[in-house]
C-alpha cells in the first residue's frame, strides 16, 4: 500500500472529520472503490474516473467543492470554477486517474486559456499545472496520479507572433435566389435574382438571369462571398469590391445599386454577411465590422451604427468568421469560438441568461474545433475531422436543437453546409446537412447517420449553401447545383426545381 493510502485509511478509521483528513471540507458519503476501479461523482458535475489497478485496496473517495476564500492561488491566475477537494487528501494512485471539472466558460476571454491546477499538500500552498489537460465545452479533464485539491483557472496564452491568415478558397457562393463564381482567370460570373443588382454593375435591375454571365469590369478576383443581398469579391491585392445590398459604399448605410463599391480596408482574407451587417477578417487576425448594430453584432461594445468599419473589440488571432442573422462568430488560432450579437440568431451563442452581447464572448472552448461555417446551424469541425453542430429550437433541426454543440454522426469532413433542401426521393423540403470528406466525396444526411438518397458526388472541392439551394464545384472545374430555382439560381437555364444535382451551364472554373 502506498503511504498516501495508509494515511487515508487511518484517518477514515479514526474519524473523517479530523483535521488531517480535511476538517470541515469533508462531508458524509462518497464512493467506495477497489482494485476494479470506477467513477466518483461529486456536486456540480465534478468527477474522478479511476481505472482498474489504480487502487491496491478498497477505499472510500469523495470529491467536493470547498470554500474558495480559504485558498491562495498562484499570482497571474483567475479561478473560473470551484476549488474541489479529494478526500482522503493526498491519495496516491498506482495508475493515473482522470479528473473532470466544470468551469464557467463565460469568464474565458481573449488572450487567456483554461488550465487545471492541482496540489498534493493539504495546506494548499504548492500548486502545479496538470500537463495535457484538455477542454471540451465547459469542462476540463486531466490525468493525475496524486492530488489533494484541483481547480480550473485562466492563464495567459504564451506570447507569439500574430498569425498571417491565408485566404480560404471561396470560388462559389449562393445567396437567397442568386449565385456567383470566380474563374481561374479572375473573372466573376453571376446568375439568378437581380432586384437589387445582385448580379453586378451594369446588369438589368429586376431581370433574373437563368444562367451565368460575366460581370463586366471586374477582374483579378480570387474569392466571392454572398452577403445579405449582394456579393463581396476579394481581389488578389487584398481589397474588396461589392455590389447589391452589401453596405459597402462610403456611408455603409445604403445599398450599392449603380456600381461596385470599394471597401476601405486592405489585406482582407474573408468576408461574411448577416442581416444588414458585414464582417471582414484581415491577414493580421483582426476582425472589422460595419452596418446594422441594433443587437451589438458589430462587437464594438455599443449599439451605435458607425459610418465606417469598426474593429471588433477584444479579438485577435482570428482564423475564420461567420455572420449568422443578427449575430457574429469567430474562431481563434487556439480553436476557441467567440460570439456576439443577438442570441435569437440561429446559432449557439450561450451561455443562457442574456439576449444581446455587444462585445465578443467565448462560447465554445473545445480545442477540437478548427473551422466554422454557418447554415441553418452553426457547424464546427477540425479539418478533416469530427463534425459538431448546434442550432435553433424554432427551426426543424437536422440533428440538433441546442445551444451547445453536439456530435454529428457523419464521416470525417473537410467542409459542410446545412439548411432546408429537397429530399430527392420524396421531392419534399426537409432539413439536411451536406458534407464533403477528405477524398472529395459529397453526401447528404437527413438524420443521424442516414444518408439522403441520390444526393452524392465525387471529386468535390468546394461546397456552398443558400436558402434552399446548394452549389458544389468539382476538381474538373465544373459547377453543380440543386434545390430551389424560382429565380434561375441553379444556373441550368430553367426555373425548374431540382431534387438531384444538375450542372451549371456554360461555366467552368479552371
VOVEX-687479 format. One record per residue: x, y, z of N, C-alpha, C in turn; residue in three letters. Coordinates in steps of 0.2 Angstrom, whole numbers, plus 5000, padded with zeros to 4 digits. Last residue first. Layout:
<nodes>
XYZXYZXYZALA...
</nodes>
This chain:
<nodes>
494151314680494851304678495051354672UNK492751334681493151374685493951374683UNK491551354668492051304671492551354675UNK489951364661490351384666490851334668UNK488751324654489251374651489751404656UNK487651284667487851284660488351334659UNK487851174681487851244679488051254672UNK487151014681487751054680487551134678UNK486150964696486250974688486851024687UNK485750854709486150904706486150904698UNK483950834712484650804711485050854708UNK482850914712482950874718483650834717UNK482551074706482951014705483050974712UNK481351174699481651154705481951084704UNK481551274684481351214687481751194694UNK481951374677481651394683481451334687UNK483451364667482751354668482551384675UNK484851364666484451394660483651384661UNK485551324677485451274672485051304666UNK485651404688486051414683486051364677UNK484951414700485351344699485751354693UNK484251524700484851524704485251464703UNK483051564694483651534690484251534693UNK482151594703482451654700483051624695UNK481751464708481251514706481551574702UNK482351354713482651384706482151434704UNK483051254726482551304723482851334717UNK484051114721483651144726483151194722UNK485851114715485151084715484751124721UNK487251114705486851144709486151104710UNK489051124700488451094700487951124705UNK490351164689489951184695489251154694UNK492051104684491351104683490951124690UNK493351084687493151144686492351154685UNK493750954691493750974684493551044682UNK493350954704494150964703494150974695UNK491851044707492250984706492951004704UNK490851134718491251134712491751074712UNK489051154722489751124723490151134717UNK487751234730488151234724488751194726UNK486051234735486651214736487051214729UNK484651314742485051304736485751284738UNK483851354753483551304748483951294742UNK484851484754484151474756483851424751UNK486451404751486051464752485351444755UNK488151344752487351334753487051404754UNK489451264744489151324746488451314747UNK491051184742490351174744490051244746UNK492451104733492151164737491351154737UNK492750994727493251034730493051094734UNK492350824723492050894725492650924729UNK492450694718492850744716492650814718UNK490750644718491450634720491850684716UNK489150654726489550664721490250654723UNK487350644731488050624732488450644726UNK485850604734486250674734486950654736UNK485250484733485350514727485750584727UNK484550504750484650464743484750504738UNK485550544763484950564759485050534752UNK486050434776486250474770485550484766UNK486050444793485650424787485750464781UNK486750484804486950434801486550404795UNK485350574809485950544812486150484808UNK484650634794484650614801485250584803UNK485050674781484450694784484250674791UNK486450714772486250674778485550714780UNK487450684757486850724760486650684766UNK489150694752488550654754488050704758UNK490550704742489950734745489450684746UNK492250664742491550634741491050674745UNK493550704744493150744739492450714738UNK494250654754494350624747493850654742UNK493850714765494450724763494650694756UNK492050744762492650714766493250734762UNK490750864764491250834759491850804763UNK489050864768489750864770490150834764UNK487550934772487950914766488650914768UNK486050914780486750934781487050894775UNK484350974780484850924778485550954780UNK482550974782483250994784483750944782UNK481650964767481750944774482450974776UNK480350964755480951004758480950984765UNK480150834744479950874749480550904752UNK480450714736480350784732479950834737UNK480750594740480050614742479950684738UNK482150594735481650534734480950564735UNK482750704738482750684731482350624730UNK482250834747482350764748482250734741UNK482950994746482450954744482650884745UNK483351084762483351074755482951014753UNK483851194773483251164771483251154764UNK485551164780484951214778484351164776UNK487351174780486651144782486151194780UNK488951114774488451164774487751134777UNK490751084775490051064776489551124776UNK492351004773491851064773491151034773UNK492850884777493350944775492951004775UNK492450764789492350814784492850864783UNK492150594794492550654794492450694788UNK490350544793491050534792491450604793UNK489250584807489350584800490150564799UNK488450624819488650564817488750554809UNK488950764828488550744822488850674819UNK488950814844489250774839488850754834UNK488450984848488350914849488650874843UNK488651134856488751094851488651014853UNK487251214864487851194864488051144859UNK485951244862486351304862487051284863UNK485051154850485351154856485751224856UNK484451034841484151104843484451114850UNK485150934828485150964835484751024835UNK485050884815485250844821485150864828UNK484250974809484550924805484750864810UNK482751044816483451034816483650974811UNK481651174812481751094812482451074811UNK481951304822481951284815482051204816UNK481851334835481251354831481351344824UNK483051304841482451264843481851284838UNK484551314831483951344835483451294836UNK486151234835485751274831485051284835UNK487751154832487251174836486751224833UNK488851014828488351064826487951094832UNK490450944823489950954828489451014826UNK491450824816490950874815490450884821UNK493150774816492450774819492050834817UNK494050814800493950784807493250784809UNK495350884792494750844791494650804797UNK494751014802494850984795495450934795UNK493651004814494351014813494550974807UNK492151104815492551044814493251064814UNK490451164816491151174818491551104817UNK489051254811489451194810490151204812UNK487551314816488251334816488651264816UNK486251294804486551284811487251304810UNK485951324792485351334797485651324804UNK487551384792487051364788486351374792UNK489251434793488551444795488051424790UNK490751364799490351394793489651394796UNK492351354805491651374806491351394800UNK493751254812493451294806492651304808UNK494151184822494651224819494351264813UNK493951114838493651154833494151194829UNK494551054849494451014843494151054837UNK494551124860495151134856495051094850UNK493051204866493451144864493951154859UNK492351314870493051314872493451244869UNK491251434865491451364864492151364865UNK491151574869490551524870490751454869UNK491851724874492051654872491451604874UNK491151864866491251824872491351754870UNK491352034860491451964859491451924866UNK489952144864490652134863490752054863UNK488652144866488952204862489652194861UNK487352024866488052044868488352094863UNK485751994871486152034867486852034870UNK485151914881484851924874485351954869UNK485651794893485651864890485351854883UNK485451664899485451724903485551794900UNK486651544894486051564895486051634899UNK488251584885487851544890487151574891UNK487651534868487651534875488251574879UNK487451534855487851594857487851594865UNK487251434841487351434848487751494850UNK486151514829486751484831486751474838UNK485151604823485151534823485751494824UNK484851734835485151714829485151634829UNK484551774848484051744844484251724837UNK485651834853485651764855485051734851UNK486451954843485851934846485851854847UNK488251984848487552004844486951974847UNK489551864847489251924849488651944845UNK490751734851490151764848489951824851UNK492051624848491851684851491251704847UNK493051474851492551504847492151564851UNK494751424850494151444854493651474849UNK495851394842495251354841494651364846UNK496851474843496951424848496251384848UNK496551564833497051514831497151464837UNK494751574834495351604835495951544833UNK493251604825493651554828494351584828UNK491751704828492451694826492751644829UNK490151774823490551724827491251724824UNK488651874826489351864823489751814827UNK486951914822487451894826488151884822UNK485751904815485951974818486551954823UNK486351784804485751834806486051894809UNK488051754806487351724806486751764808UNK489351764800488951824802488251794801UNK491051714804490351694801489951754804UNK492851674801492251714804491651694801UNK494451624806493851624802493351654805UNK495551664814495651624808495051614804UNK496251794825495651754822495851724815UNK497151864833497251794831496651754828UNK495951954843496551954839496651874837UNK494752054851494851994847495552004843UNK494352174858494552114862494752054858UNK493052234846493452234852493752174855UNK493252254829492852214834493352214840UNK493352414822493752354824493352314830UNK492252474810492552474817492852414818UNK492052564795492152504798492452514805UNK490852704796491452674793491652614797UNK489852754803489852774796490452744792UNK489052654815489552694813489552704805UNK487752644826487952624819488452674816UNK487852574843487852634838487952604831UNK487852494853487352484848487352534843UNK489552444858488952484858488452454854UNK490652354857490352374864489852424864UNK490852314845491252364847491052394854UNK490152214838490652194843491052254845UNK489152214829489752244826490352234832UNK487952174835488352124831488952154828UNK487152234844487852234846488252194841UNK485852244838485952194843486652184845UNK485952354829485452354835485552304840UNK486852384819487152364825486652364831UNK487252374801486752374807487052344813UNK488952424797488252404795487752414801UNK490452324800490052394799489352374797UNK492052274807491352264806491052334804UNK493552174807493252234807492452224805UNK494752084816494052074813493852144813UNK496452024814495952064817495352064813UNK497451944808497051914813496551954816UNK498152004797498452004804498051974809UNK497251994787497851944787498151944794UNK495552014792496152034789496751984790UNK493851994789494451964793495051984789UNK492452084791492952074787493552044791UNK490652074791491252074794491852064789UNK489052174791489652134787490252134791UNK487352174792487952194794488452144791UNK486152134787486252204787486952224790UNK486251994793485652034791485752104792UNK487851964787487251944791486651984788UNK489351904778488751954779488151924783UNK491151904778490451874780489951924781UNK492651884770492151924772491551884773UNK494451864771493751834772493251884773UNK495551944770495651874768494951834768UNK496252104767495652064768495751994766UNK497252204765497452144767496852104770UNK496252354769496752314765496952254768UNK494752444767495152404771495652364766UNK493552514761494152554763494552514768UNK492952434747492952434754493652464756UNK492052504734492752484736492752494744UNK490652454725490952494730491552464732UNK490052464708490452424713490752474718UNK488452534705489152514703489452474708UNK487152554709487352584702488052564700UNK486952504721486452484716486752504709UNK487352474737487652494731487352464725UNK486252534750486452484745486852514739UNK486852624764486452624758486652564753UNK487752634774487052634776486552624770UNK489152664771488952604774488252594776UNK489652784766489252784772489052724775UNK490252724754490652764759490252774765UNK489752554752489952614750490152664755UNK489352424756490052434755490252504753UNK488052364759488352404764489152424763UNK487452274749488052254753488352294758UNK486452244739486352274745486852254750UNK487652264725486952244728486852274734UNK489452244728488852274724488252234727UNK491152274731490552244732489952274729UNK492852224733492352264730491752234731UNK494352234743493652204742493252254738UNK496052194743495552234743494852204741UNK497152104740496852104747496352154748UNK497452084727497852134731497652144738UNK496551994722497251974723497652014728UNK494952034729495452044724496152014726UNK493451974733494051984736494551984730UNK491852034733492352004729493052024732UNK490252014739490852044740491352004737UNK488552034734489152004734489752044736UNK486852034741487352054736487952014737UNK486152044753485852044747486252064741UNK487152004763486352004764485952004758UNK488351904753488151944759487351954760UNK489451784747488751814747488551844754UNK491051814741490651794747489951824746UNK492451754731491751784731491351764737UNK494151774726493651744730492951784730UNK494951834717495151764720494651734724UNK495051934703494651914709494951844711UNK495452014692495952004697495651974704UNK493952114688494452064687494952054693UNK492552184681492852164687493352104686UNK492052234669492452274673492752254679UNK490552134670491052174666491352224671UNK490351974675490252034677490752084674UNK489651844663490251884666490051954669UNK488351734668488651784663489151824667UNK487451584670487951634671488151674666UNK485651594668486251554668486851604668UNK484551674670484451594671485151554670UNK484251814679484751784674484751714675UNK482951934681483351874683483751854677UNK482852104682482852054677483251994680UNK483052204691482452174691482352124686UNK484252294682483952284688483252254687UNK485452224672484752254672484452234678UNK487152264676486652224675485952254675UNK488052364680487852364673487352314671UNK488752274693488652334690488552324682UNK487852124698488452164697488252224693UNK486852044703487152014698487752064695UNK486052124712486552074715487052044709UNK485252234709485852224706486352174709UNK484152194717484552254719485252254716UNK483552094709483152154711483552214714UNK483951974703484352034702483952104704UNK484351794704483951854706484351924705UNK485451724693484951714697484551784698UNK487251744692486651724689486051724695UNK488951784687488351784692487751764688UNK490751784688490151764684489551764689UNK492351864686491751844691491151834687UNK494051824683493351844681492851824686UNK495251754686495051814690494351844688UNK495451634679495751694676495551764680UNK494751544686495451544687495751604684UNK493251624692493651584687494351594689UNK492051624704492651664702493051604698UNK490251644704490851604704491351644702UNK488551654712489151684709489751634709UNK486751684714487451644715487951674711UNK485151694722485651724717486351684719UNK484251664732484051674725484551694720UNK485151714743484451694743484151714736UNK486751654738486351694742485651674742UNK488251574736487551574734487151614740UNK489851554728489451574733488751584731UNK491551494724490751494723490451524729UNK492751504729492651524722491951514720UNK493551514741492851534741492751554733UNK494851464751494551454744493851464744UNK495451594762495151524761494851524754UNK497051674764496351674761496051604760UNK497851654779497851644772497151644770UNK498551754792497951714790497951714782UNK499751754802499651784795499151734792UNK499651794819499551744813499451784807UNK500851874828500151874826500151834820UNK502051784838501851824833501151824831UNK501751764856501951734849501751784844UNK501651714873501751764868501951734861UNK500451604879501151614878501151664872UNK498951664888499251624882499951644881UNK498751674905498951704899499151654894UNK497451564913498151584912498351624906UNK496151534924496351564917497151584918UNK495751374931495951444931496151464924UNK495051244941495151274934495251344935UNK495851144953495451204952495551214944UNK496051024967496151044960495651104959UNK496950944980496450994978496551004971UNK497750834981497350854987496750894985UNK498350694971498150764972497750774979UNK499150594959499050604966498850684967UNK499150574946499250514950499250524957UNK498050634933498450644939498550584942UNK497450704918497650644922498150664927UNK495950814916496750804916496850734920UNK494750924908494950854910495750844910UNK493551044909494251024908494450964912UNK492051104902492351054906493151054904UNK491251164893491351194899491651154904UNK491951104879491351144881491551174888UNK493451034884492851024880492251054882UNK495151034886494551074887494051054882UNK496450944894496050964888495350994890UNK498050934901497350944902497050964896UNK499450914900499050884895498250884896UNK499850934917500050934910499550894906UNK499251034928499150974926499350964919UNK500351144937499951134932499851064930UNK500351154955500651144949500151134944UNK500551234971500151224965500551204959UNK500651234987501051224981500651194976UNK499651254997500151304996500551294989UNK498751175004498551214998499051274996UNK498951095014498951165016498751205010UNK498950965009498350985012498351065014UNK499750944993499850955000499150985003UNK499650934980499650874984499650884991UNK498651024969499151024974499050964978UNK498351084952498251034957498751054963UNK497451164939498051164944497851114949UNK497151174922496951144928497551144932UNK496651314912497151264914496951234920UNK496151404898495951374904496451324905UNK496951564892496651494891496551464898UNK496851724885496951684890496651614889UNK496651804874497251804877497451764882UNK494951834877495451834873496151844876UNK494151744891494251804887494851794882UNK493051664901493651654897493651714892UNK491851664908492351704910493051704906UNK490951584902490851654900491451694903UNK491251454907491551474900491451544899UNK491651404922491151454919491451474912UNK491851224923492051294924491551334920UNK492051054930491651104927491951174928UNK493250934929493050994932492651034928UNK493850774930493450814926493150874931UNK495350674931494850724935494550764930UNK495850514930495550564926495150614930UNK497350444936496550444936496450504932UNK498750334933498450404933497650394933UNK499050204945498950224938498650294938UNK499150204959499650174955499650184948UNK498950364968498650304964499250274960UNK498750444983499150424978498850364974UNK497950564992497850504989498350494983UNK497850694997498550664995498550594993UNK496450665008496950715005497650675003UNK495250545004495750565009496250615005UNK494650684996494750655002494750585001UNK494950824986494950754986495050734993UNK494050974983494550934987494450864986UNK494051104971493751044973494351004977UNK493551274968494051234971493751164973UNK492451314954492551294961493251264963UNK493151414941492751364944492851354951UNK494051504938493451504934492951454936UNK495251614945494851554946494251564941UNK496751674937496051684940495651624940UNK498451714940497951664938497251684941UNK499451794945499351794937498851744935UNK500051694958499851754955499751744948UNK499151544964499751574962499551644959UNK497851554978498151534971498751574969UNK497351514993497851564990498151534983UNK495851485000496351454995496751514992UNK494651515006495251485010495851465006UNK493751554997494151605001494651585005UNK493151444993493651464989494051524992UNK492651305001492651375002493251404998UNK492551164990492651194996492551274996UNK491751024982491951094982492051124989UNK492350854982491850904985492150974984UNK492550694980492750754978492250804979UNK493050544989492550594988492850654985UNK493250364992493450434989492850474989UNK493650235002493150275001493450344998UNK494450084996494550154999493950194997UNK495249924994494649964994494750034998UNK496849934986496349904991495749954991UNK497649994976497849924978497249894983UNK497050074962496950074969497149994971UNK497250054949497450114952497450114959UNK496649944944497349934946497650004949UNK495550024932495749964936496449964938UNK495450204935495550144931495650084935UNK494350324940494850284942494950214938UNK493850484937493750414934494350374936UNK492950594946493550564945493450494943UNK492050754944492050684944492850654943UNK490850884945491550864946491550784946UNK489450924945489750894939490450874939UNK489050984957489251024951489550994945UNK489650854968489250904966489550944960UNK490450704961490350754966489850804964UNK490850534958490450594956490350644962UNK492050414953491750454959491450524957UNK492050264945491950334945491650364951UNK493250134945492550154945492550234944UNK494249984951494150054949493450074949UNK494649864956494249864949494149934947UNK495149884968495649874963495249874956UNK493849994974494349954975494849944969UNK492850124982493150094976493750044978UNK491450204987491950154989492150114983UNK491150374987491150314983491650264985UNK490150484998490750464994490650404990UNK489650535015489550505008490150495004UNK489850695023489750615023489550595016UNK491250795019490550785021490450715020UNK492650905023492350835022491650835023UNK493051025027492951015020492650955018UNK493351035040492651055038492551045031UNK494550915039494150955043493450965041UNK495450835032495050885028494650925032UNK496250755039495850725034495350775030UNK496750825050497150795045496850765039UNK495550855058495950905054496350875049UNK494250735056494850755059495250805055UNK493150685050493150755051493750775055UNK493250545050493350585044493350655045UNK494150455061493550505061493650545055UNK494850325060494850365066494150405066UNK494750285047494550235053494450275059UNK495250395040494550375039494250325045UNK496550385044496150445045495350425045UNK496950265039497050285046496550335048UNK496750285025496350235028496350245036UNK497750395022497050405021496550355025UNK498950335025498750395029497950405029UNK498950235016498950215023498750275027UNK498950315004498350275005498350255013UNK500150375005499550415005498950375007UNK501050265004501050305010500350345010UNK500250114996500650174996500550215002UNK500449945000500050005000500450065000UNK
</nodes>
